[in-house]
Amino acid sequence: MKTLRFILLVLLVALLVAPAAFAKTKTPVYIQSAEVYTKNLNQGVQAEIKVCSTNQFRTKFQVHVENTTVNAEYKRKLLSIDNGCHSYTLKFNDKFSDISTAGDEMVFSLRKIQAQRGEEKFDEPKTAIRTVEERDTAETGCSDQTGGDDVYTACVGDFITHEPTGLRFRVKAYEKKYVDLVVTGVRWGGSEKVRIYTDRTKKVISGNEKSTRVEITHVGRSEDGEVELLIETTSK
């Protein structure tokens, strides 16, 4: 009889403890510092993040960075070593870096936190919100521009923001006969790549409430060798 009671007691304890074994507990890792900045010669953006761990065992986690200005996300799998702080350089992929620039808001977060030994999972720590700093020290006659319907002169790497629609154009490449643009703020979200040959026009649709159509015309080359683009809204 005593043996039966003991077995029942063990089973009861097991049932009570089992769910907790796989439940999320307080997080042992957190973001101590983060910074994000532009790279020289309009080569996109880069970030530095310092993560600290109080767990005695190695802890697995992912770093997520969201550019809330253009609604884009980057993620990377990392490992945090036992009981310490470690710095990581985030060299963003082109898809994320090409559409990010100084002044954009970035949200850093740690996700999918799990002890490397066992199945214990942890809560996500507080996020870190940072603004992209301008650290491009190269002296050029080029710069980002903001305005309405107009003709813009731009260098490779420059951003042109069309205020009426929220569309943002980055000059990705400029060759003798064509220009490559990366456009954000488009309908359905994400980014759109556009190639326009000289004296040709392409249309994009903005993601604003009116789904405004915008035409981009490759006017040609300026006296200084920069690309000239005519950006204007259209009702068609």
Solvent accessible surface area in square Angstrom, and as a share of the most:
residue,aa,sasa,rsa
1,M,160,0.71
2,K,172,0.73
3,T,95,0.55
4,L,97,0.48
5,R,151,0.55
6,F,132,0.55
7,I,83,0.42
8,L,102,0.51
9,L,102,0.51
10,V,73,0.42
11,L,100,0.50
12,L,96,0.48
13,V,76,0.44
14,A,51,0.39
15,L,127,0.63
16,L,126,0.63
17,V,84,0.48
18,A,50,0.39
19,P,90,0.56
20,A,64,0.49
21,A,54,0.42
22,F,129,0.54
23,A,45,0.35
24,K,124,0.52
25,T,56,0.33
26,K,175,0.74
27,T,42,0.25
28,P,14,0.09
29,V,0,0.00
30,Y,95,0.36
31,I,25,0.13
32,Q,94,0.42
33,S,50,0.32
34,A,9,0.07
35,E,64,0.29
36,V,1,0.00
37,Y,26,0.10
38,T,13,0.08
39,K,70,0.29
40,N,77,0.39
41,L,118,0.59
42,N,54,0.28
43,Q,117,0.52
44,G,8,0.07
45,V,2,0.01
46,Q,29,0.13
47,A,0,0.00
48,E,49,0.22
49,I,2,0.01
50,K,71,0.30
51,V,0,0.00
52,C,3,0.02
53,S,5,0.03
54,T,95,0.55
55,N,23,0.12
56,Q,121,0.54
57,F,70,0.29
58,R,85,0.31
59,T,0,0.00
60,K,80,0.34
61,F,5,0.02
62,Q,17,0.07
63,V,0,0.00
64,H,14,0.06
65,V,0,0.00
66,E,55,0.25
67,N,0,0.00
68,T,57,0.33
69,T,75,0.44
70,V,18,0.11
71,N,105,0.54
72,A,18,0.14
73,E,93,0.42
74,Y,22,0.09
75,K,123,0.52
76,R,87,0.32
77,K,162,0.69
78,L,17,0.08
79,L,79,0.39
80,S,0,0.00
81,I,81,0.41
82,D,61,0.32
83,N,95,0.49
84,G,23,0.22
85,C,57,0.34
86,H,50,0.22
87,S,80,0.52
88,Y,34,0.13
89,T,50,0.29
90,L,0,0.00
91,K,147,0.62
92,F,16,0.07
93,N,82,0.42
94,D,99,0.51
95,K,159,0.67
96,F,6,0.02
97,S,8,0.05
98,D,17,0.09
99,I,9,0.05
100,S,2,0.02
101,T,16,0.09
102,A,34,0.26
103,G,53,0.51
104,D,3,0.02
105,E,69,0.31
106,M,0,0.00
107,V,27,0.16
108,F,0,0.00
109,S,8,0.05
110,L,0,0.00
111,R,78,0.28
112,K,146,0.62
113,I,4,0.02
114,Q,43,0.19
115,A,6,0.04
116,Q,93,0.41
117,R,168,0.61
118,G,55,0.52
119,E,101,0.45
120,E,66,0.30
121,K,92,0.39
122,F,16,0.07
123,D,59,0.31
124,E,97,0.44
125,P,20,0.13
126,K,185,0.78
127,T,75,0.43
128,A,11,0.09
129,I,99,0.50
130,R,87,0.32
131,T,78,0.45
132,V,4,0.02
133,E,78,0.35
134,E,109,0.49
135,R,99,0.36
136,D,35,0.18
137,T,108,0.63
138,A,38,0.30
139,E,171,0.77
140,T,89,0.52
141,G,83,0.80
142,C,32,0.19
143,S,71,0.46
144,D,73,0.38
145,Q,53,0.24
146,T,85,0.49
147,G,17,0.17
148,G,28,0.27
149,D,73,0.38
150,D,79,0.41
151,V,75,0.43
152,Y,15,0.06
153,T,51,0.29
154,A,1,0.01
155,C,28,0.17
156,V,78,0.45
157,G,3,0.02
158,D,2,0.01
159,F,11,0.05
160,I,0,0.00
161,T,35,0.20
162,H,1,0.00
163,E,117,0.52
164,P,82,0.52
165,T,11,0.06
166,G,45,0.43
167,L,0,0.00
168,R,26,0.09
169,F,1,0.00
170,R,14,0.05
171,V,0,0.00
172,K,81,0.34
173,A,31,0.24
174,Y,37,0.14
175,E,85,0.38
176,K,169,0.72
177,K,139,0.59
178,Y,47,0.18
179,V,0,0.00
180,D,27,0.14
181,L,1,0.01
182,V,10,0.06
183,V,0,0.00
184,T,4,0.02
185,G,33,0.32
186,V,11,0.06
187,R,87,0.32
188,W,225,0.79
189,G,39,0.37
190,G,43,0.41
191,S,44,0.28
192,E,70,0.31
193,K,176,0.75
194,V,12,0.07
195,R,104,0.38
196,I,1,0.00
197,Y,103,0.39
198,T,52,0.30
199,D,111,0.58
200,R,157,0.57
201,T,59,0.34
202,K,90,0.38
203,K,104,0.44
204,V,4,0.02
205,I,36,0.18
206,S,0,0.00
207,G,47,0.46
208,N,49,0.25
209,E,181,0.81
210,K,175,0.74
211,S,35,0.22
212,T,30,0.17
213,R,98,0.36
214,V,0,0.00
215,E,37,0.17
216,I,0,0.00
217,T,26,0.15
218,H,1,0.00
219,V,64,0.37
220,G,12,0.12
221,R,126,0.46
222,S,20,0.13
223,E,184,0.82
224,D,125,0.65
225,G,28,0.27
226,E,35,0.16
227,V,0,0.00
228,E,45,0.20
229,L,0,0.00
230,L,50,0.25
231,I,0,0.00
232,E,59,0.26
233,T,53,0.31
234,T,32,0.18
235,S,119,0.77
236,K,167,0.71
